[in-house]
């Protein structure tokens, strides 16, 4: 029984590690920002689209920021602290989870977000995926 539970735990970890992150925009949007543009949107440097961030630091958020902006949790917090302190920016609005990101991006023509690829619906369009 212990061996079975251990095997299931390893399989679950392997599945989580292989999950892709999808960067999404509204299904009707004509814009198709590049990966560099997406990084600038989520770092507050580009206001062409409204970034929708996830509130909790979870595996999806970790993979997104590492892949797009080359930042981990502490680097991102430090980055935003500096902008807030100098009055040059505010962190993006956040929502609770993948479903909330899909709902917000699906409802707003100028919104962009990121979710676990399994959460994508026909209300949004995938720009690109991060392995």
N, C-alpha and C positions, 0 to 999 in steps of 0.2 A: 504494500500500500504506500509506503514512504517513497519507494522508487517511482511509482506511478505519479504521485503528487509532485515529486521533483521534476519529472519529465514534463508534466503539464506546466509547471512554473517556468521552465526553460523555454518551452514552446510559446508561452504567453509573452515572455520577454523578447524572444526573437521576432514575434509578430509585431509588437510595439516598435521595435527598433527598425523594422522595415516599412513602417507606415510612411506614406508620402504626404507632403504638405502641398495643398493646391492654393495658388494665389488667384483670387476670384474678383470679377467685376460684374456689374449688372448685365443680364442677358441682352438687353437692348443697347448697351453702350457701344459706341463706335471707336472710342479710344483704346489703344493697345500699348500701354507703357512698357518700356524695357525693364529688365531686372534692376538696372541702375536707377531708373526713374522710380521704381517701386521702393527702393531703399531710401531715396530722397523724400518720397511721400511719407514714409513711416518714421523718418527722422525729422519731420517738420520743415524740411528745406524746400519742398515743392507742394504747392497748394492747389494743383490742377485737379486732383481728386481728393475726396474725404477718406482718409484712412480709418478703418474700423479695427481697433486692437482688441485683443482678448485680455481680460482683467487679471486672471491668475497666470503665474509662470508655470506653464505645463509643457509636456513634450512637444506639442505642436508649435507653441510660441518659441520655445527654445530652438527648434530646428529652423523655423522661419528666420529669426533674427541672426542666427549663426550663418545661414546660407545666403541671406540677402544683404544684411548690413555688417556681417562679420563681428557681431557683438554678443556677449553673454549677458546674463542677468545683471551682474554688478556693473559691467561697462555701460549698459543701457540706462540703469538708474543714475549712474554718475553723469552720463551725457545729459539726461533731462534735468538733473539737479543744477547743472551749470547753466543751462538755458533759462530755467525758471529763476535762478538767483540773479542773473544779469538782465532779466526782463525781455529776453529775446525769443521766448517760446514757451508753450505749454504742451504737456503730453497729449497724445491723441485721446479722443473719447474711447471708453472701453465698454465691452459687453461681456456677458457671463461665459459663453461657450460657443462651440462651433455652430449650433443651431441658431443662436442669436446673431452671429455674424452673417450666416446665409440669409436670414430673414431681413436684416438691415440692408445688406448689399443688394438683395433682390428687390427691395422696396425703394431704394434711392438710386437714381440714374448715375450720380456722380460719386458713388461709394466704391471702395476697394477694400478687400480684406484677405484673410488667409484662414484656412481650415484644414483639418485632416481630410485627405482626398475622398475618404468614404462618406463624408458629410455633404458632398456636392449634390445639388439638385438642378432641375431644369430652369430654376429661377435665376441662376447665375451662369457666367461663362468663365471657364478656366483659362487664365493667361499662360501660366506655366506651372510645372510641378517641381518640387525639390525632393530628391530621393531621400 
